[in-house]
Amino acid sequence: MLKTLLFLMVLIFFQSVSALNYASKNAWLIAEKNKQNTEFDVFYVHPTLLRDAAKPYPDFSNAKVRARLKGFSAAQAGIFGNSARIFVPAVRQLEVGRCLAGDLKTNPLLQQGIDDTVAAFNYYIKHFNPSGRRPYILMGHSQGAIDLYGLLKKAPEISPARGFVAAYLVGLPKVTVKQIESDLGSKGIFPARDEGSTGVVIVWNTQLEGAKNPFFTAPGAYGINPVNWRTDSLKSEKKQHKGMVLFNHRKLSPVAFMTRDGKAPVCTAKLSDNGGLIVEDVPEIALKLYSGFGKGVLHAADIWLFAGNIVENARLRVRLYQQKKALDRAKMLIRTGKAECVLVKNGKITHIERGRGVSPLLRLYDRKPDAMRGGIIVDKVIGRAAAAIAISGGAAFVHGELMSEDAQRYLKEYNIASSHVLMVHRILNRKRDGLCPLEQSVSGISNPQQAMSAMRKQIARMMKNAPKQ
């Protein structure tokens, strides 16, 4: 027993000091450096895939081991199709038995995978994407998410100003908002609170109602719902689900890719107070494929179940990142009191409006009704009334420094994504003793043109009753 222990200690020490050479093709499972006509890069680290009582880390010279790691990675990162270049380093992850034997947050044997991930990323950012000229996302699952979180803490090269769009750290265990802000806030990286912010960390852990999930969730843990991109307990709707992959882990092959064609099965999801993402209406075949981590724990499904939403969201965040300079300037104009409404199109600020309430946005719509079509609205306050104008104008995206929950849902009904700084339940009147009159006028009206008509009538009444100067 002692000899075996000493052997393992020597092996672990040898592997920890022998850095992989990422200049070698053999140190990469996938490196699509020459893939043309892609929007962004995905730097991906796979989850724990091996069980081996004799070896703590994978033997990359073993053809079967390498084939398994590469095959799984190609399938999971392949959800992005031709929209991204994929880079998957060979990383010495801890095998599953040793991984689950300790605390997933403090197990020292996990450090080797983190060190390899840091070395691989440094090579990627120097040779495959110099200085982050191309926008990129980080994506990892389970131990891969742990590796990437360690990378975020260690790599100063990762910055929202230099290509970094978002980190999808799916299955990252028991991380809190406070911890993310403490570890990464100085770099301008924060936990995601909506579907459109960039420079963010994104985490969820999938389970069924009543699951016993001690490895991945804990009271106060951070999570975001990848179906409706909310951080509260509001349950997503079936129509918001964009497709899942049913993947056979044993055969390393997709059973089916399910898109939202009206016929494919979908699921709903809501967040619990322990950071768990509780799913309902999951097809039986998915439950069979992805069980195995304990009662009600669907850890293996974390990415597969929401593949369509991940792809759609990554593309959105990349598009917004590409207009980041203009968006940041628009937000600063509002925060410094130099504007109340700003329109951004094709990476440029095209309109700056001043005024109270919805008047700046309504004035822009009335004067140039086609101006906001396909553009990004950045506004001081977005309530349901402002959302009706944005919908009518054909905006592609809406950012509110202050946004109501009702406005966010209304925009989502018309497939308009949004982001916010502060979310409130509703927009109050100036005395703060009731609902804003304009919000009252459009309450419950689904048709945006009808909402606009009701809003205009209310504005006319307010102007008529206003005290004369």
C-alpha positions in Angstrom: 0.0 0.0 0.0 2.8 2.4 0.9 4.7 1.6 -2.3 1.6 2.3 -4.3 1.1 5.6 -2.5 4.7 6.7 -3.1 4.4 5.7 -6.7 1.4 7.9 -7.2 3.0 10.8 -5.4 6.1 10.6 -7.7 3.9 10.3 -10.7 1.8 13.3 -9.7 5.0 15.4 -9.0 6.5 14.4 -12.3 3.4 15.3 -14.3 3.0 18.6 -12.4 6.5 19.9 -13.3 6.6 18.6 -16.9 4.7 21.2 -18.9 3.0 20.2 -22.1 4.4 21.8 -25.2 1.5 23.6 -26.8 3.7 24.5 -29.8 3.2 20.8 -30.7 0.1 19.6 -32.6 -0.1 16.7 -30.2 -0.9 19.1 -27.3 -4.1 20.1 -29.0 -7.2 17.9 -29.4 -8.6 20.5 -31.8 -7.0 23.7 -33.2 -9.0 25.2 -36.1 -6.5 28.0 -36.7 -7.2 28.0 -40.5 -11.0 27.8 -40.4 -12.3 30.6 -42.6 -15.4 32.9 -42.4 -16.0 32.5 -38.7 -17.4 35.1 -36.3 -15.5 34.3 -33.2 -13.3 31.7 -31.4 -14.3 29.2 -28.7 -11.5 28.1 -26.3 -13.0 25.0 -24.8 -12.0 22.6 -22.0 -13.9 19.3 -21.8 -15.4 17.8 -18.5 -14.0 14.9 -16.6 -14.3 11.9 -19.0 -11.9 9.2 -17.7 -11.9 6.8 -14.8 -8.6 5.1 -14.0 -7.5 3.7 -10.6 -3.9 3.5 -11.8 -3.4 6.9 -13.3 -4.6 10.3 -12.0 -4.2 12.0 -15.3 -4.9 11.0 -18.9 -2.2 9.4 -21.0 -2.4 11.3 -24.3 -0.1 8.8 -26.0 -2.9 6.2 -25.6 -4.9 6.2 -28.9 -8.1 5.2 -27.2 -7.9 7.8 -24.5 -7.1 10.5 -27.1 -9.9 9.4 -29.4 -12.4 9.6 -26.5 -11.3 13.1 -25.4 -11.2 14.4 -29.0 -14.5 12.8 -30.0 -16.5 14.2 -27.0 -14.9 17.7 -27.5 -15.7 17.7 -31.2 -19.3 16.9 -30.4 -19.8 19.4 -27.6 -17.9 22.3 -29.0 -19.3 21.4 -32.4 -22.7 22.9 -31.4 -21.4 26.2 -32.8 -21.1 24.8 -36.3 -19.4 27.0 -38.8 -19.8 30.2 -36.8 -16.7 29.7 -34.7 -13.1 28.4 -34.7 -12.7 25.8 -32.0 -9.6 25.4 -29.9 -9.4 22.4 -27.4 -6.1 21.9 -25.6 -5.0 18.5 -24.2 -5.3 19.1 -20.4 -4.2 16.8 -17.6 -7.5 16.6 -15.8 -7.9 14.5 -12.7 -9.7 11.3 -13.3 -13.3 11.0 -11.9 -12.6 8.7 -8.9 -10.0 11.1 -7.4 -12.0 14.1 -8.5 -15.1 13.1 -6.6 -13.2 11.8 -3.6 -12.3 15.4 -2.5 -13.9 18.8 -2.4 -14.3 20.1 -6.0 -13.3 23.6 -4.9 -10.2 22.8 -2.9 -8.8 19.4 -4.2 -5.1 20.2 -4.8 -4.8 17.5 -7.5 -7.1 19.7 -9.7 -4.3 22.3 -10.0 -2.5 20.4 -12.8 -5.5 20.9 -15.2 -5.6 24.6 -14.3 -1.9 25.0 -15.0 -2.2 23.2 -18.3 -5.2 25.4 -19.2 -3.2 28.6 -18.4 -0.3 27.4 -20.6 -2.5 26.5 -23.4 -4.4 29.8 -23.4 -1.2 31.7 -23.3 -0.1 29.9 -26.4 -3.5 30.5 -28.1 -3.5 34.2 -27.3 0.0 34.6 -28.6 -0.1 32.4 -31.7 -3.7 31.8 -32.8 -5.4 35.0 -31.7 -2.6 37.7 -31.1 -3.7 40.2 -28.4 -7.4 39.0 -28.7 -7.9 40.6 -32.2 -10.8 38.2 -32.7 -13.6 38.0 -30.1 -13.5 34.8 -28.2 -15.6 33.0 -25.6 -14.4 30.5 -23.0 -16.5 27.4 -22.6 -16.0 24.5 -20.2 -18.1 22.0 -18.3 -17.6 20.5 -14.8 -13.8 20.1 -14.3 -13.3 22.0 -17.5 -15.2 24.9 -15.9 -13.0 24.7 -12.8 -9.9 24.8 -15.1 -11.2 27.9 -16.9 -12.2 29.7 -13.7 -8.6 29.1 -12.5 -7.4 30.6 -15.9 -9.6 33.7 -15.4 -7.9 34.3 -12.1 -4.4 33.8 -13.3 -4.3 35.2 -16.8 -4.0 39.0 -17.1 -4.3 38.7 -20.8 -8.0 38.0 -20.4 -9.8 41.3 -20.6 -13.1 42.7 -21.9 -10.9 45.2 -23.8 -8.9 42.5 -25.6 -11.3 40.1 -27.2 -12.9 38.4 -24.1 -16.7 38.2 -24.6 -17.9 35.8 -22.0 -17.0 32.6 -20.1 -19.6 29.8 -20.1 -18.5 27.9 -17.0 -21.3 25.4 -17.0 -21.3 23.1 -14.0 -18.9 25.2 -11.9 -19.6 24.1 -8.4 -20.8 26.4 -5.5 -19.5 29.7 -6.7 -21.1 32.9 -5.4 -21.6 36.3 -6.8 -19.3 37.7 -4.1 -16.5 35.3 -4.9 -16.7 36.1 -8.7 -16.6 39.8 -8.0 -13.7 39.4 -5.5 -11.7 37.2 -7.9 -12.4 38.9 -11.2 -14.0 42.3 -10.6 -10.7 44.2 -10.7 -10.3 42.9 -14.3 -13.8 44.2 -15.2 -15.3 40.7 -15.3 -18.5 40.1 -13.4 -21.3 37.4 -13.1 -23.9 37.7 -15.9 -27.2 39.2 -14.9 -28.9 39.2 -18.3 -28.6 37.9 -21.8 -26.6 40.7 -23.4 -23.8 41.9 -21.2 -20.2 41.2 -22.2 -17.1 40.5 -20.1 -19.2 38.1 -17.9 -19.1 34.7 -16.2 -22.0 32.4 -16.8 -22.8 29.5 -14.6 -25.7 27.0 -14.0 -26.1 23.5 -12.5 -29.0 21.4 -13.8 -31.2 19.3 -11.6 -34.7 18.0 -11.1 -37.0 19.3 -8.3 -36.0 17.7 -5.0 -32.5 16.7 -6.2 -29.8 15.9 -3.7 -26.9 17.8 -5.3 -24.1 18.2 -2.7 -21.2 18.4 -5.2 -22.4 21.3 -7.4 -24.9 23.5 -5.5 -25.1 25.2 -2.1 -27.3 28.0 -0.5 -26.4 31.3 -2.0 -24.6 29.9 -5.0 -24.7 32.0 -8.2 -26.6 30.8 -11.3 -28.3 32.1 -14.4 -31.2 30.5 -16.3 -29.9 29.8 -19.9 -33.4 29.7 -21.3 -34.7 33.2 -20.2 -31.3 34.5 -19.0 -32.7 35.6 -15.6 -31.1 35.2 -12.2 -34.4 35.1 -10.2 -36.8 32.2 -9.9 -39.1 33.1 -12.8 -39.8 30.0 -14.8 -38.9 30.1 -18.4 -41.5 29.4 -21.1 -41.3 26.5 -23.6 -41.1 28.8 -26.5 -37.9 30.3 -25.1 -36.1 27.0 -25.4 -34.0 26.9 -28.6 -33.0 23.2 -28.9 -31.2 20.4 -27.1 -28.7 17.7 -28.1 -29.3 14.1 -27.1 -25.8 12.7 -26.8 -24.8 9.1 -26.2 -21.8 9.3 -23.9 -20.9 5.6 -24.4 -20.9 5.7 -28.2 -19.7 9.3 -28.4 -22.4 10.2 -30.9 -25.4 12.5 -31.0 -28.7 10.7 -31.0 -30.4 13.8 -32.3 -30.1 17.6 -32.4 -33.5 19.0 -31.6 -34.3 22.5 -32.9 -37.3 24.6 -32.2 -39.4 23.5 -35.2 -42.7 23.3 -33.3 -42.4 19.5 -33.1 -39.2 18.8 -31.1 -39.5 18.3 -27.3 -38.4 21.3 -25.2 -38.0 21.9 -21.5 -38.6 24.7 -19.0 -36.3 25.8 -16.2 -36.2 28.0 -13.1 -33.5 28.8 -10.6 -33.6 27.7 -7.0 -32.1 29.5 -4.0 -29.2 27.1 -3.8 -27.9 27.9 -7.4 -29.6 24.8 -8.9 -31.3 25.1 -12.3 -34.5 23.1 -11.9 -35.8 21.7 -15.2 -39.2 20.4 -16.0 -40.8 18.7 -19.1 -37.5 17.0 -20.0 -38.0 14.2 -22.5 -37.6 10.7 -21.0 -34.8 9.8 -23.3 -32.8 12.8 -22.0 -33.3 11.7 -18.4 -32.0 8.3 -19.2 -28.9 9.6 -21.1 -27.9 12.2 -18.5 -28.6 10.6 -15.1 -25.8 9.2 -12.9 -24.6 11.9 -10.5 -27.2 11.2 -7.8 -30.9 11.6 -7.2 -32.3 14.1 -9.6 -28.9 15.5 -10.6 -28.6 16.1 -14.4 -25.0 17.4 -14.3 -24.2 15.5 -17.5 -27.0 17.4 -19.3 -25.7 20.9 -18.4 -24.6 21.9 -21.9 -26.4 19.4 -24.1 -29.9 20.3 -22.7 -29.5 24.0 -23.6 -27.2 23.8 -26.7 -29.5 26.0 -28.9 -29.7 28.7 -26.2 -26.0 28.7 -25.7 -25.2 29.1 -29.4 -27.8 31.9 -29.9 -26.6 33.7 -26.8 -22.9 33.5 -27.7 -23.6 34.9 -31.1 -25.6 37.8 -29.5 -22.9 38.6 -27.0 -20.3 38.6 -29.8 -22.3 41.0 -31.9 -22.7 43.3 -29.0 -19.0 43.0 -28.2 -18.2 44.1 -31.7 -20.1 47.3 -31.0 -18.6 47.7 -27.5 -16.9 51.0 -27.9 -20.0 52.7 -29.1 -22.2 51.0 -26.5 -19.8 52.0 -23.7 -19.8 55.6 -24.9 -23.6 55.6 -25.1 -23.9 54.3 -21.5 -21.5 56.9 -20.3 -23.5 59.7 -22.0 -26.5 58.6 -20.0 -24.6 58.1 -16.7 -23.1 61.6 -16.9 -26.4 63.2 -17.6 -25.6 64.2 -21.2 -28.4 62.1 -22.7 -31.4 60.1 -21.8 -31.7 58.0 -25.0 -28.9 57.0 -27.5 -29.2 54.9 -30.6 -26.3 52.8 -31.8 -26.1 51.2 -35.3 -23.3 49.4 -37.0 -20.9 50.3 -34.2 -21.6 54.0 -34.3 -23.8 56.4 -32.2 -26.3 57.8 -34.7 -28.8 59.7 -32.4 -28.6 61.3 -29.0 -31.8 62.5 -27.4 -32.6 64.4 -24.2 -35.8 64.7 -22.2 -38.0 63.2 -19.5 -39.6 59.8 -19.5 -40.3 58.2 -22.9 -40.3 61.6 -24.7 -36.7 61.1 -26.1 -37.4 57.7 -27.5 -40.9 58.6 -28.7 -39.5 61.7 -30.4 -36.9 59.6 -32.2 -39.6 57.2 -33.4 -41.9 60.0 -34.6 -39.2 62.0 -36.5 -37.4 59.0 -38.0 -39.6 55.9 -37.8 -37.0 53.6 -39.5 -34.0 54.9 -37.7 -34.0 52.4 -34.9 -34.7 49.3 -37.1 -32.0 46.8 -36.5 -30.3 49.2 -34.0 -29.5 49.2 -30.3 -31.4 51.4 -28.0 -29.6 52.6 -24.9 -32.0 54.4 -22.5 -32.0 55.7 -19.0 -35.3 54.0 -18.1 -37.0 51.1 -20.0 -40.5 50.3 -18.8 -43.3 48.7 -20.8 -44.2 51.9 -22.5 -40.6 52.4 -23.8 -40.5 48.7 -24.7 -43.6 49.2 -26.9 -41.8 52.0 -28.8 -38.7 49.9 -29.3 -40.7 47.0 -30.5 -42.7 49.2 -32.9 -39.4 50.7 -34.2 -37.9 47.3 -34.9 -34.9 47.6 -32.5 -32.6 44.6 -32.4 -31.5 45.1 -28.8 -32.4 47.3 -25.8 -30.3 48.3 -22.9 -31.8 50.1 -19.9 -29.8 51.5 -17.1 -33.1 50.9 -15.2 -35.5 48.2 -16.6 -38.7 46.8 -15.3 -39.4 43.1 -15.2 -42.5 43.7 -17.3 -40.5 45.5 -20.0 -38.0 42.7 -20.2 -40.7 40.1 -20.6 -42.5 42.3 -23.2 -39.4 42.7 -25.3 -38.8 39.0 -25.1 -42.3 38.3 -26.5 -41.1 40.0 -29.7 -37.7 38.3 -29.7 -35.8 41.4 -28.7 -32.9 40.7 -26.3 -31.9 43.2 -23.6 -29.5 44.0 -20.8 -29.8 46.2 -17.8 -27.8 47.7 -14.8 -30.7 47.6 -12.3 -33.9 45.5 -12.6 -37.0 46.7 -10.8 -40.4 45.1 -10.5 -42.2 48.1 -12.0 -41.7 51.8 -12.9 -43.3 54.1 -10.3 -44.7 57.6 -10.7 -42.7 60.6 -9.5 -44.2 60.6 -6.1 -43.3 56.8 -5.9 -46.7 56.0 -4.4 -48.1 54.1 -7.5 -47.5 52.9 -11.0 -46.2 55.5 -13.6 -49.3 56.8 -15.5 -47.8 55.8 -18.9 -47.1 52.3 -17.5 -50.7 52.1 -16.4 -51.9 53.1 -19.8 -50.1 50.2 -21.6 -50.6 47.6 -18.9 -51.8 44.3 -20.3 -51.8 45.5 -23.9 -49.8 43.0 -26.0 -50.0 44.6 -29.4 -47.3 47.3 -29.5 -49.2 49.6 -31.9 -52.2 49.5 -29.6 -49.9 50.2 -26.6 -48.5 53.2 -28.5 -52.0 54.5 -29.2 -53.0 54.2 -25.5 -49.7 55.8 -24.5 -50.3 58.8 -26.8 -53.8 59.3 -25.4 -52.4 59.3 -21.8 -49.7 61.8 -22.8 -52.3 64.1 -24.3 -54.4 63.9 -21.1 -51.3 64.6 -19.0 -50.4 67.7 -21.1 -54.0 69.0 -21.0 -54.1 68.7 -17.2 -50.6 70.1 -16.6 -50.5 73.4 -14.8 -50.1 76.3 -17.1 -46.8 78.2 -16.7 
